[in-house]
Amino acid sequence: MSTAGLVPSSTTWGEFVNSTYLPFYRRKWKISTKETNEARIRAHLTRLYEVRTLVSFRRDELQDLLDAKAHAGLSYSVVAHLRWDLLQVLRMAVEEEILSRNPAELLFVPREARRPEHTIMTFGQIDTCLRALKNRERLVVKFAVLAGLRPGEILGLQWRHLLATHAEVRQRVYRGRIDTPKTRRSIRNAALPCGLLADIEDWRAASPMNGADHWVFPSHTGKTPLSRDNIARRHMGPLLNSVGLGWVDFHVMRRTVRRQLEMSADDN
């Protein structure tokens, strides 16, 4: 690319990220993605590079940063996201003709980046978990483990979303706000096993508010859905701790259902 039309080289990382990069991508990102991405960029990149001019970056220096993050114990996922942040920000700077080339194009995630061990529940632990919980929390866990719903999707269910054979996943609760599902593929019809359907009907019969637009898992006022932190920490946590399953959370449940699907595919 010719450098004839380049913007003056004084543009800094902070100026570009805050005035050009973030305003553009905020139009694309969901609320959850926006909050996560902005916090990561601010904590790991802008604090370090805020007053650095974009033209001063070099490939080896940026790779050194990723190496240092990996050696500091950051997870593979975080380091990979930082690599992507650098790539995207500087790629946009090329498009804006601030840079003639992108020094982040060839960056890679270091081998030393920590890959966490993902714990899942055994079938026996699933049974123990369900036996330990009360009716509402037991049904929430079944939606997670048997139907594969994320916690926000479960708490975002209204009775109109539960049909004879499946749940219509059309919305989720994120930090108290009603939002669309995490990705476009997350908008789906989730099959409900027969046993789960029976539990749903029992819960419907016991629920004082079970009209089409009522929440399946309402807060104490009935006007809003139940809070994820409320049900996980206050109601599920103590009971799971009492049976030695205090390490089980919604992430473990989601990994468990994924592993079940993988095992089923292997058997076929």
Backbone as CSV, one residue per row, in Angstrom:
resi,resn,N_x,N_y,N_z,CA_x,CA_y,CA_z,C_x,C_y,C_z
1,MET,0.850,-1.195,0.000,0.000,0.000,0.000,0.884,1.244,0.000
2,SER,0.498,2.214,-0.762,1.244,3.470,-0.787,1.033,4.229,0.513
3,THR,2.054,4.946,0.951,1.950,5.737,2.181,1.593,7.188,1.896
4,ALA,1.265,7.490,0.643,1.046,8.886,0.286,-0.136,9.501,1.013
5,GLY,-1.186,8.692,1.238,-2.385,9.261,1.842,-2.514,8.979,3.319
6,LEU,-1.451,8.531,3.976,-1.562,8.155,5.372,-1.849,9.352,6.263
7,VAL,-2.660,9.081,7.319,-2.948,10.081,8.338,-1.657,10.356,9.107
8,PRO,-1.461,11.573,9.629,-0.233,11.860,10.379,0.058,10.798,11.429
9,SER,1.343,10.481,11.604,1.761,9.347,12.417,1.617,9.570,13.913
10,SER,1.052,10.704,14.343,0.941,10.993,15.777,-0.258,10.316,16.428
11,THR,-1.115,9.654,15.651,-2.301,9.014,16.221,-1.881,7.953,17.227
12,THR,-2.417,8.041,18.443,-2.047,7.104,19.496,-3.052,5.969,19.601
13,TRP,-2.612,4.916,20.287,-3.503,3.773,20.532,-4.784,4.236,21.235
14,GLY,-4.626,5.018,22.306,-5.792,5.459,23.064,-6.757,6.274,22.227
15,GLU,-6.230,7.196,21.449,-7.091,8.024,20.595,-7.848,7.165,19.601
16,PHE,-7.155,6.261,18.958,-7.772,5.461,17.904,-8.802,4.480,18.462
17,VAL,-8.440,3.789,19.536,-9.355,2.803,20.115,-10.621,3.482,20.626
18,ASN,-10.464,4.610,21.321,-11.616,5.251,21.951,-12.483,6.053,20.983
19,SER,-11.886,6.586,19.942,-12.663,7.450,19.046,-13.078,6.770,17.746
20,THR,-12.406,5.679,17.372,-12.700,5.037,16.090,-13.083,3.569,16.239
21,TYR,-12.206,2.784,16.849,-12.423,1.330,16.916,-13.658,0.958,17.745
22,LEU,-13.695,1.395,18.999,-14.806,1.011,19.864,-16.142,1.573,19.400
23,PRO,-16.243,2.849,19.018,-17.540,3.335,18.541,-18.086,2.545,17.356
24,PHE,-17.196,2.085,16.474,-17.661,1.315,15.318,-18.151,-0.071,15.745
25,TYR,-17.343,-0.787,16.533,-17.696,-2.161,16.875,-18.792,-2.263,17.926
26,ARG,-19.027,-1.208,18.689,-20.161,-1.223,19.621,-21.484,-1.404,18.875
27,ARG,-21.515,-0.987,17.636,-22.730,-1.135,16.832,-22.990,-2.590,16.465
28,LYS,-21.966,-3.412,16.545,-22.079,-4.829,16.191,-22.223,-5.720,17.416
29,TRP,-21.494,-5.418,18.480,-21.410,-6.299,19.630,-22.694,-6.289,20.444
30,LYS,-23.030,-7.455,21.000,-24.094,-7.549,21.974,-23.616,-6.927,23.285
31,ILE,-24.552,-6.691,24.192,-24.200,-6.051,25.463,-23.120,-6.832,26.187
32,SER,-23.288,-8.153,26.277,-22.324,-8.976,27.004,-20.955,-8.934,26.331
33,THR,-20.930,-9.009,24.999,-19.668,-8.971,24.258,-18.992,-7.616,24.432
34,LYS,-19.775,-6.560,24.349,-19.241,-5.202,24.497,-18.562,-5.020,25.851
35,GLU,-19.235,-5.426,26.918,-18.677,-5.230,28.250,-17.393,-6.035,28.437
36,THR,-17.407,-7.283,27.965,-16.235,-8.141,28.111,-15.062,-7.621,27.293
37,ASN,-15.319,-7.293,26.015,-14.247,-6.830,25.126,-13.637,-5.518,25.602
38,GLU,-14.480,-4.585,25.983,-13.962,-3.283,26.398,-13.145,-3.403,27.685
39,ALA,-13.612,-4.227,28.619,-12.863,-4.401,29.876,-11.508,-5.041,29.613
40,ARG,-11.472,-6.035,28.728,-10.206,-6.709,28.416,-9.229,-5.769,27.718
41,ILE,-9.693,-5.039,26.734,-8.819,-4.115,25.997,-8.286,-3.032,26.926
42,ARG,-9.166,-2.521,27.779,-8.745,-1.459,28.704,-7.702,-1.970,29.693
43,ALA,-7.946,-3.157,30.265,-7.066,-3.663,31.315,-5.708,-4.126,30.784
44,HIS,-5.704,-4.783,29.634,-4.468,-5.423,29.173,-3.724,-4.646,28.084
45,LEU,-4.428,-3.779,27.358,-3.773,-3.105,26.230,-3.740,-1.589,26.386
46,THR,-4.880,-0.966,26.658,-4.907,0.497,26.703,-4.087,1.039,27.869
47,ARG,-4.125,0.384,29.010,-3.319,0.852,30.146,-1.829,0.858,29.805
48,LEU,-1.427,-0.054,28.949,-0.020,-0.175,28.570,0.331,0.718,27.389
49,TYR,-0.574,0.833,26.444,-0.247,1.460,25.160,-0.983,2.776,24.891
50,GLU,-1.684,3.321,25.849,-2.585,4.451,25.590,-1.923,5.597,24.835
51,VAL,-0.706,5.960,25.192,-0.074,7.128,24.565,0.929,6.730,23.482
52,ARG,0.999,5.448,23.174,1.890,4.996,22.101,1.287,5.302,20.740
53,THR,2.105,5.795,19.833,1.617,6.021,18.481,1.483,4.685,17.761
54,LEU,0.488,4.566,16.919,0.237,3.295,16.239,1.399,2.901,15.325
55,VAL,2.057,3.887,14.739,3.150,3.565,13.819,4.385,3.043,14.535
56,SER,4.402,3.136,15.875,5.589,2.703,16.616,5.565,1.211,16.944
57,PHE,4.423,0.533,16.723,4.342,-0.880,17.082,5.133,-1.755,16.116
58,ARG,5.766,-2.767,16.684,6.503,-3.738,15.876,6.021,-5.145,16.225
59,ARG,6.079,-6.021,15.241,5.555,-7.386,15.401,6.178,-8.106,16.590
60,ASP,7.498,-8.072,16.711,8.167,-8.819,17.780,7.773,-8.296,19.158
61,GLU,7.584,-7.003,19.259,7.171,-6.418,20.540,5.785,-6.915,20.941
62,LEU,4.897,-6.977,19.984,3.534,-7.438,20.277,3.525,-8.916,20.633
63,GLN,4.371,-9.693,19.946,4.460,-11.116,20.297,5.068,-11.277,21.687
64,ASP,6.027,-10.419,22.036,6.598,-10.452,23.377,5.517,-10.209,24.431
65,LEU,4.583,-9.304,24.123,3.486,-9.039,25.054,2.647,-10.294,25.285
66,LEU,2.287,-10.983,24.203,1.488,-12.205,24.337,2.267,-13.274,25.104
67,ASP,3.567,-13.383,24.826,4.399,-14.344,25.555,4.388,-14.030,27.052
68,ALA,4.519,-12.741,27.385,4.548,-12.337,28.791,3.218,-12.632,29.474
69,LYS,2.101,-12.405,28.763,0.780,-12.687,29.331,0.621,-14.181,29.601
70,ALA,1.112,-15.004,28.679,1.021,-16.451,28.858,1.871,-16.903,30.049
71,HIS,3.097,-16.376,30.162,3.972,-16.754,31.263,3.453,-16.238,32.602
72,ALA,2.635,-15.184,32.562,2.062,-14.639,33.800,0.891,-15.480,34.292
73,GLY,0.494,-16.477,33.513,-0.562,-17.380,33.952,-1.931,-17.124,33.371
74,LEU,-2.058,-16.178,32.427,-3.360,-15.957,31.812,-3.765,-17.188,31.006
75,SER,-5.039,-17.438,30.939,-5.525,-18.621,30.239,-5.339,-18.481,28.734
76,TYR,-5.373,-19.622,28.069,-5.276,-19.648,26.612,-6.350,-18.758,25.993
77,SER,-7.556,-18.832,26.537,-8.669,-18.070,25.981,-8.408,-16.567,26.036
78,VAL,-7.921,-16.078,27.175,-7.666,-14.641,27.315,-6.549,-14.202,26.378
79,VAL,-5.468,-14.962,26.310,-4.352,-14.601,25.429,-4.806,-14.618,23.967
80,ALA,-5.628,-15.602,23.617,-6.138,-15.667,22.244,-7.013,-14.460,21.931
81,HIS,-7.802,-14.033,22.891,-8.629,-12.844,22.675,-7.774,-11.587,22.541
82,LEU,-6.693,-11.501,23.314,-5.804,-10.346,23.195,-5.125,-10.308,21.827
83,ARG,-4.738,-11.481,21.345,-4.179,-11.552,19.990,-5.190,-11.017,18.980
84,TRP,-6.440,-11.436,19.125,-7.488,-10.981,18.207,-7.721,-9.479,18.335
85,ASP,-7.697,-8.945,19.560,-7.877,-7.504,19.764,-6.796,-6.722,19.023
86,LEU,-5.543,-7.129,19.202,-4.443,-6.440,18.514,-4.609,-6.517,17.006
87,LEU,-4.955,-7.700,16.524,-5.126,-7.891,15.091,-6.218,-6.987,14.539
88,GLN,-7.366,-6.947,15.220,-8.502,-6.178,14.727,-8.277,-4.674,14.805
89,VAL,-7.730,-4.215,15.921,-7.489,-2.773,16.071,-6.513,-2.284,15.008
90,LEU,-5.409,-2.990,14.833,-4.396,-2.537,13.887,-4.809,-2.792,12.441
91,ARG,-5.641,-3.792,12.227,-6.191,-4.008,10.875,-7.094,-2.838,10.494
92,MET,-7.859,-2.357,11.456,-8.709,-1.201,11.187,-7.860,0.044,10.948
93,ALA,-6.734,0.147,11.650,-5.837,1.283,11.436,-5.271,1.275,10.018
94,VAL,-5.048,0.085,9.463,-4.618,-0.015,8.063,-5.728,0.482,7.145
95,GLU,-6.968,0.059,7.436,-8.106,0.483,6.616,-8.301,1.994,6.673
96,GLU,-7.986,2.587,7.823,-8.121,4.033,7.979,-6.911,4.786,7.417
97,GLU,-5.962,4.022,6.870,-4.744,4.582,6.279,-3.872,5.309,7.293
98,ILE,-3.922,4.832,8.535,-2.984,5.312,9.551,-1.707,4.486,9.467
99,LEU,-1.853,3.207,9.142,-0.726,2.300,8.973,-0.690,1.788,7.537
100,SER,0.490,1.485,7.062,0.617,0.894,5.731,0.564,-0.631,5.793
101,ARG,0.856,-1.203,6.973,0.816,-2.644,7.154,0.443,-2.939,8.594
102,ASN,-0.032,-4.160,8.840,-0.474,-4.548,10.176,0.602,-5.397,10.859
103,PRO,1.236,-4.888,11.898,2.285,-5.663,12.569,1.747,-6.837,13.384
104,ALA,0.418,-6.949,13.496,-0.169,-8.031,14.301,-0.625,-9.218,13.456
105,GLU,-0.479,-9.154,12.152,-1.026,-10.199,11.279,-0.471,-11.589,11.588
106,LEU,0.781,-11.692,11.946,1.403,-13.003,12.127,1.516,-13.422,13.595
107,LEU,0.884,-12.709,14.502,0.960,-13.061,15.914,0.312,-14.421,16.170
108,PHE,0.806,-15.122,17.178,0.253,-16.424,17.525,0.125,-16.546,19.036
109,VAL,-0.723,-17.466,19.477,-0.895,-17.720,20.905,0.246,-18.623,21.367
110,PRO,1.023,-18.214,22.351,2.172,-19.018,22.801,1.756,-20.403,23.301
111,ARG,2.631,-21.357,23.122,2.364,-22.720,23.603,2.191,-22.749,25.120
112,GLU,2.809,-21.797,25.799,2.773,-21.798,27.261,1.441,-21.317,27.825
113,ALA,0.582,-20.763,26.987,-0.707,-20.269,27.490,-1.465,-21.412,28.163
114,ARG,-1.948,-21.158,29.353,-2.543,-22.194,30.190,-3.922,-22.605,29.667
115,ARG,-4.060,-23.885,29.397,-5.359,-24.434,29.012,-5.985,-25.069,30.250
116,PRO,-7.085,-24.520,30.743,-7.665,-25.032,31.987,-8.256,-26.426,31.819
117,GLU,-8.251,-27.176,32.911,-8.921,-28.463,32.908,-10.412,-28.236,33.123
118,HIS,-11.214,-28.779,32.221,-12.657,-28.574,32.291,-13.313,-29.774,32.969
119,THR,-13.780,-29.547,34.183,-14.425,-30.607,34.946,-15.864,-30.779,34.487
120,ILE,-16.311,-32.037,34.398,-17.706,-32.326,34.099,-18.243,-33.277,35.161
121,MET,-19.553,-33.398,35.221,-20.179,-34.314,36.161,-20.327,-35.702,35.546
122,THR,-20.149,-36.724,36.382,-20.469,-38.077,35.958,-21.976,-38.274,36.071
123,PHE,-22.486,-39.379,35.536,-23.918,-39.645,35.643,-24.325,-39.790,37.116
124,GLY,-23.450,-40.400,37.915,-23.747,-40.526,39.337,-23.814,-39.182,40.029
125,GLN,-22.922,-38.271,39.660,-22.930,-36.934,40.252,-24.143,-36.129,39.806
126,ILE,-24.576,-36.319,38.564,-25.798,-35.663,38.107,-26.973,-36.106,38.969
127,ASP,-27.059,-37.414,39.227,-28.141,-37.950,40.049,-28.086,-37.383,41.464
128,THR,-26.876,-37.324,42.036,-26.719,-36.751,43.383,-27.118,-35.294,43.407
129,CYS,-26.722,-34.563,42.379,-27.063,-33.145,42.257,-28.582,-32.954,42.252
130,LEU,-29.274,-33.715,41.430,-30.722,-33.569,41.309,-31.437,-33.942,42.603
131,ARG,-30.953,-34.971,43.286,-31.572,-35.393,44.542,-31.395,-34.354,45.645
132,ALA,-30.309,-33.597,45.570,-30.011,-32.631,46.629,-30.847,-31.359,46.530
133,LEU,-31.352,-31.073,45.352,-32.007,-29.783,45.111,-33.516,-29.837,45.320
134,LYS,-34.092,-28.667,45.545,-35.543,-28.530,45.635,-36.134,-28.451,44.227
135,ASN,-37.455,-28.490,44.150,-38.134,-28.644,42.855,-37.707,-27.606,41.823
136,ARG,-37.701,-26.337,42.205,-37.381,-25.283,41.240,-35.950,-25.415,40.742
137,GLU,-35.020,-25.544,41.670,-33.616,-25.628,41.287,-33.337,-26.917,40.510
138,ARG,-34.029,-28.003,40.873,-33.868,-29.262,40.150,-34.297,-29.094,38.695
139,LEU,-35.400,-28.390,38.474,-35.875,-28.183,37.110,-34.909,-27.307,36.322
140,VAL,-34.336,-26.295,36.962,-33.345,-25.448,36.297,-32.156,-26.289,35.837
141,VAL,-31.671,-27.162,36.712,-30.532,-28.016,36.362,-30.901,-28.952,35.213
142,LYS,-32.111,-29.478,35.213,-32.524,-30.372,34.126,-32.579,-29.630,32.796
143,PHE,-33.036,-28.380,32.806,-33.006,-27.590,31.578,-31.564,-27.438,31.078
144,ALA,-30.631,-27.280,32.016,-29.226,-27.088,31.638,-28.599,-28.383,31.144
145,VAL,-28.794,-29.468,31.893,-28.071,-30.707,31.608,-28.776,-31.567,30.569
146,LEU,-30.111,-31.597,30.589,-30.849,-32.456,29.663,-31.221,-31.750,28.362
147,ALA,-31.512,-30.454,28.448,-31.929,-29.721,27.248,-30.831,-28.828,26.692
148,GLY,-29.731,-28.654,27.446,-28.596,-27.895,26.933,-28.786,-26.398,26.884
149,LEU,-29.652,-25.847,27.735,-29.873,-24.403,27.740,-28.854,-23.708,28.635
150,ARG,-28.430,-22.520,28.225,-27.580,-21.680,29.060,-28.429,-21.083,30.179
151,PRO,-27.790,-20.653,31.292,-28.573,-20.124,32.414,-29.445,-18.927,32.038
152,GLY,-28.887,-18.005,31.245,-29.684,-16.849,30.836,-30.878,-17.243,29.985
153,GLU,-30.718,-18.302,29.194,-31.820,-18.797,28.366,-32.899,-19.449,29.226
154,ILE,-32.466,-20.165,30.259,-33.423,-20.810,31.166,-34.255,-19.757,31.888
155,LEU,-33.572,-18.778,32.459,-34.276,-17.761,33.235,-35.074,-16.808,32.350
156,GLY,-34.776,-16.792,31.055,-35.532,-15.968,30.112,-36.774,-16.643,29.560
157,LEU,-37.036,-17.880,29.995,-38.208,-18.600,29.486,-39.500,-18.034,30.062
158,GLN,-40.462,-17.838,29.184,-41.835,-17.572,29.587,-42.655,-18.788,29.186
159,TRP,-43.826,-18.955,29.799,-44.591,-20.181,29.564,-44.944,-20.369,28.092
160,ARG,-45.071,-19.285,27.344,-45.397,-19.405,25.920,-44.263,-20.043,25.120
161,HIS,-43.069,-20.082,25.701,-41.927,-20.662,24.997,-41.853,-22.181,25.150
162,LEU,-42.642,-22.758,26.061,-42.589,-24.188,26.322,-43.739,-24.883,25.620
163,LEU,-43.418,-25.646,24.588,-44.420,-26.324,23.786,-44.399,-27.821,24.074
164,ALA,-45.158,-28.573,23.303,-45.359,-29.993,23.606,-44.085,-30.818,23.523
165,THR,-43.161,-30.438,22.654,-41.957,-31.245,22.468,-40.662,-30.462,22.621
166,HIS,-40.740,-29.143,22.673,-39.511,-28.350,22.684,-39.705,-27.001,23.361
167,ALA,-38.574,-26.380,23.658,-38.564,-25.020,24.189,-38.087,-24.070,23.106
168,GLU,-38.810,-23.003,22.902,-38.395,-21.987,21.936,-37.422,-21.040,22.627
169,VAL,-36.171,-21.076,22.220,-35.156,-20.190,22.799,-35.099,-18.935,21.935
170,ARG,-35.696,-17.868,22.436,-35.798,-16.626,21.669,-35.223,-15.434,22.420
171,GLN,-34.965,-15.604,23.706,-34.439,-14.497,24.496,-33.641,-15.065,25.663
172,ARG,-32.931,-14.200,26.330,-32.178,-14.590,27.519,-32.144,-13.414,28.483
173,VAL,-31.783,-13.701,29.717,-31.594,-12.659,30.726,-30.100,-12.461,30.899
174,TYR,-29.647,-11.224,30.743,-28.229,-10.920,30.958,-28.126,-9.743,31.920
175,ARG,-27.630,-10.020,33.121,-27.479,-9.009,34.163,-28.761,-8.223,34.378
176,GLY,-29.849,-8.956,34.463,-31.143,-8.355,34.760,-31.862,-7.765,33.565
177,ARG,-31.236,-7.797,32.401,-31.855,-7.227,31.196,-32.260,-8.340,30.235
178,ILE,-33.373,-8.132,29.557,-33.820,-9.086,28.561,-33.075,-8.799,27.270
179,ASP,-32.442,-9.820,26.737,-31.593,-9.671,25.565,-31.864,-10.841,24.626
180,THR,-31.376,-10.741,23.406,-31.462,-11.873,22.490,-30.402,-12.901,22.869
181,PRO,-30.537,-14.154,22.419,-29.534,-15.173,22.752,-28.134,-14.770,22.318
182,LYS,-27.145,-15.485,22.850,-25.744,-15.111,22.707,-25.316,-14.978,21.248
183,THR,-25.698,-15.922,20.405,-25.350,-15.866,18.985,-26.600,-16.136,18.155
184,ARG,-26.501,-15.922,16.854,-27.640,-16.192,15.980,-28.022,-17.663,16.006
185,ARG,-27.027,-18.541,16.086,-27.305,-19.978,16.140,-27.979,-20.378,17.441
186,SER,-27.846,-19.522,18.473,-28.460,-19.834,19.760,-29.976,-19.669,19.730
187,ILE,-30.502,-18.978,18.717,-31.957,-18.895,18.554,-32.405,-20.210,17.940
188,ARG,-33.112,-21.014,18.715,-33.370,-22.388,18.289,-34.568,-22.975,19.017
189,ASN,-34.966,-24.151,18.589,-35.926,-24.960,19.312,-35.159,-26.085,19.994
190,ALA,-35.165,-26.108,21.314,-34.421,-27.104,22.079,-35.347,-28.251,22.456
191,ALA,-35.008,-29.456,22.022,-35.832,-30.626,22.313,-35.903,-30.876,23.816
192,LEU,-37.089,-31.292,24.282,-37.294,-31.577,25.698,-37.591,-33.059,25.879
193,PRO,-36.743,-33.781,26.606,-37.001,-35.203,26.855,-38.318,-35.414,27.587
194,CYS,-38.892,-36.595,27.446,-40.205,-36.893,28.044,-40.210,-36.652,29.547
195,GLY,-39.153,-37.106,30.228,-39.094,-36.925,31.673,-39.091,-35.469,32.069
196,LEU,-38.417,-34.645,31.290,-38.378,-33.215,31.574,-39.737,-32.585,31.327
197,LEU,-40.439,-33.029,30.299,-41.777,-32.506,30.012,-42.718,-32.737,31.190
198,ALA,-42.625,-33.906,31.798,-43.472,-34.203,32.956,-43.151,-33.274,34.120
199,ASP,-41.854,-33.009,34.351,-41.453,-32.104,35.423,-41.943,-30.683,35.150
200,ILE,-41.902,-30.280,33.889,-42.378,-28.949,33.518,-43.866,-28.811,33.830
201,GLU,-44.641,-29.826,33.502,-46.083,-29.761,33.762,-46.369,-29.738,35.255
202,ASP,-45.594,-30.466,36.046,-45.762,-30.419,37.499,-45.470,-29.020,38.028
203,TRP,-44.392,-28.389,37.493,-44.027,-27.039,37.921,-45.082,-26.023,37.477
204,ARG,-45.625,-26.217,36.276,-46.680,-25.321,35.790,-47.904,-25.391,36.709
205,ALA,-48.274,-26.607,37.097,-49.446,-26.782,37.953,-49.241,-26.144,39.326
206,ALA,-47.997,-26.131,39.800,-47.710,-25.576,41.122,-47.460,-24.071,41.094
207,SER,-47.335,-23.494,39.907,-47.000,-22.071,39.781,-48.259,-21.220,39.820
208,PRO,-48.304,-20.220,40.706,-49.492,-19.360,40.782,-49.676,-18.471,39.560
209,MET,-48.576,-18.188,38.869,-48.643,-17.358,37.663,-48.097,-18.170,36.493
210,ASN,-48.981,-18.758,35.734,-48.545,-19.612,34.624,-49.232,-19.268,33.313
211,GLY,-49.572,-17.975,33.168,-50.089,-17.507,31.895,-48.985,-17.457,30.856
212,ALA,-49.356,-17.289,29.608,-48.399,-17.365,28.504,-47.216,-16.410,28.679
213,ASP,-47.467,-15.210,29.191,-46.402,-14.213,29.304,-45.753,-14.165,30.679
214,HIS,-46.143,-15.062,31.556,-45.488,-15.113,32.866,-44.148,-15.837,32.759
215,TRP,-43.236,-15.489,33.668,-41.924,-16.122,33.690,-42.038,-17.528,34.279
216,VAL,-41.324,-18.471,33.688,-41.306,-19.833,34.228,-40.629,-19.836,35.596
217,PHE,-39.585,-19.017,35.741,-38.868,-18.907,37.012,-38.856,-17.438,37.438
218,PRO,-39.948,-16.971,38.051,-40.057,-15.556,38.398,-39.334,-15.202,39.690
219,SER,-39.037,-13.926,39.836,-38.523,-13.417,41.105,-39.676,-13.397,42.112
220,HIS,-39.407,-12.959,43.323,-40.454,-12.986,44.354,-41.608,-12.047,44.024
221,THR,-41.356,-11.022,43.188,-42.445,-10.112,42.799,-43.292,-10.682,41.672
222,GLY,-42.718,-11.621,40.917,-43.412,-12.188,39.767,-43.330,-11.343,38.515
223,LYS,-42.810,-10.118,38.643,-42.774,-9.199,37.512,-41.495,-9.335,36.689
224,THR,-40.476,-9.908,37.274,-39.187,-10.055,36.597,-38.707,-11.502,36.732
225,PRO,-37.818,-11.919,35.851,-37.278,-13.276,35.988,-36.323,-13.373,37.169
226,LEU,-36.132,-14.580,37.630,-35.220,-14.847,38.729,-33.793,-14.482,38.333
227,SER,-33.020,-14.024,39.281,-31.618,-13.671,39.046,-30.744,-14.913,39.046
228,ARG,-29.807,-14.965,38.107,-28.859,-16.087,38.053,-28.058,-16.198,39.338
229,ASP,-27.519,-15.093,39.823,-26.723,-15.135,41.048,-27.570,-15.562,42.234
230,ASN,-28.807,-15.119,42.255,-29.710,-15.469,43.346,-29.906,-16.971,43.433
231,ILE,-30.259,-17.594,42.313,-30.540,-19.022,42.355,-29.269,-19.845,42.518
232,ALA,-28.164,-19.398,41.930,-26.930,-20.178,41.986,-26.280,-20.116,43.361
233,ARG,-26.162,-18.925,43.918,-25.421,-18.767,45.168,-26.293,-18.989,46.408
234,ARG,-27.487,-18.455,46.379,-28.316,-18.514,47.583,-29.060,-19.830,47.712
235,HIS,-29.527,-20.378,46.592,-30.396,-21.546,46.659,-29.696,-22.856,46.284
236,MET,-28.908,-22.852,45.216,-28.264,-24.085,44.788,-26.958,-24.352,45.538
237,GLY,-26.157,-23.310,45.722,-24.836,-23.467,46.298,-24.798,-24.219,47.618
238,PRO,-25.554,-23.780,48.638,-25.493,-24.475,49.938,-25.901,-25.943,49.858
239,LEU,-26.909,-26.249,49.055,-27.362,-27.630,48.948,-26.331,-28.501,48.231
240,LEU,-25.713,-27.955,47.187,-24.685,-28.721,46.477,-23.435,-28.897,47.347
241,ASN,-23.110,-27.892,48.126,-21.983,-28.018,49.050,-22.207,-29.160,50.035
242,SER,-23.444,-29.324,50.458,-23.749,-30.330,51.479,-23.549,-31.752,50.980
243,VAL,-23.520,-31.950,49.649,-23.320,-33.302,49.100,-21.993,-33.399,48.348
244,GLY,-21.089,-32.458,48.619,-19.763,-32.511,48.022,-19.690,-32.063,46.580
245,LEU,-20.700,-31.317,46.123,-20.711,-30.852,44.730,-20.675,-29.325,44.648
246,GLY,-19.987,-28.713,45.605,-19.914,-27.261,45.602,-19.204,-26.693,44.396
247,TRP,-18.445,-27.507,43.681,-17.718,-27.059,42.486,-18.608,-27.017,41.242
248,VAL,-19.816,-27.529,41.347,-20.714,-27.561,40.189,-21.359,-26.199,40.005
249,ASP,-21.199,-25.630,38.835,-21.876,-24.384,38.476,-22.447,-24.527,37.074
250,PHE,-22.979,-23.451,36.528,-23.605,-23.531,35.212,-22.602,-23.868,34.115
251,HIS,-21.344,-23.461,34.285,-20.320,-23.814,33.297,-20.094,-25.323,33.286
252,VAL,-20.042,-25.916,34.476,-19.862,-27.365,34.568,-21.054,-28.076,33.931
253,MET,-22.248,-27.572,34.186,-23.444,-28.194,33.600,-23.400,-28.145,32.084
254,ARG,-22.980,-27.017,31.534,-22.944,-26.892,30.075,-21.883,-27.808,29.467
255,ARG,-20.715,-27.888,30.135,-19.694,-28.805,29.641,-20.157,-30.253,29.741
256,THR,-20.941,-30.555,30.770,-21.446,-31.916,30.955,-22.352,-32.310,29.809
257,VAL,-23.259,-31.429,29.394,-24.171,-31.782,28.306,-23.415,-31.892,26.991
258,ARG,-22.380,-31.069,26.808,-21.562,-31.193,25.596,-20.874,-32.552,25.547
259,ARG,-20.347,-32.983,26.705,-19.665,-34.273,26.743,-20.637,-35.413,26.491
260,GLN,-21.854,-35.288,26.990,-22.872,-36.306,26.735,-23.147,-36.425,25.236
261,LEU,-23.224,-35.290,24.567,-23.470,-35.291,23.121,-22.298,-35.930,22.374
262,GLU,-21.066,-35.604,22.819,-19.888,-36.195,22.169,-19.871,-37.710,22.342
263,MET,-20.194,-38.191,23.543,-20.223,-39.608,23.806,-21.299,-40.304,22.990
264,SER,-22.444,-39.642,22.846,-23.526,-40.208,22.054,-23.116,-40.320,20.592
265,ALA,-22.412,-39.283,20.088,-21.955,-39.311,18.705,-20.914,-40.407,18.500
266,ASP,-20.036,-40.611,19.502,-19.024,-41.662,19.389,-19.673,-43.048,19.350
267,ASP,-20.747,-43.219,20.132,-21.430,-44.516,20.158,-22.092,-44.842,18.831
268,ASN,-22.487,-43.787,18.136,-23.147,-44.001,16.829,-22.140,-44.165,15.702
